[in-house]
């Protein structure tokens, strides 16, 4: 049995799935990552300017869909969801590469977050760019 406990939630001006950009760099707004105070110590070392991967649970996604038209483009033919970045999938885990703009306690302001308001946050991971950062 797998047990996952969210560590926070996204606060975003995006409230409807229909208004969410396909990727963060396609017009997604800044958002807040509001983390549970119990994970405060886990933020040690993060600072504004750092890039992180935010792992979310796409709670509003359709878990029954196994094939989609990539980016909604029917001319591209149906593809299995494992070959796409579609939020519809058996386990709707979201990956969002963002830059931390500011940190206030356990609230992080980030740029270009393509997740709707209330999306549960599962984890944060640093973006590694060089071997010596691992």
Number of C-alpha atoms within 10 A of each C-alpha: 3 3 4 8 9 15 18 22 21 25 21 19 16 21 14 11 13 7 13 19 17 16 16 18 14 12 13 20 18 20 24 21 24 20 22 14 13 10 12 12 9 11 14 8 7 15 14 13 12 15 20 19 17 20 18 23 21 22 16 14 17 15 14 10 14 15 17 21 16 18 11 12 10 10 8 11 11 14 13 14 18 13 10 15 14 22 21 21 21 14 14 17 16 21 21 17 22 24 21 21 17 17 16 8 11 17 19 22 20 24 20 19 30 28 31 22 17 18 21 24 23 18 16 17 11 15 15 12 9 7 6 6 8 8
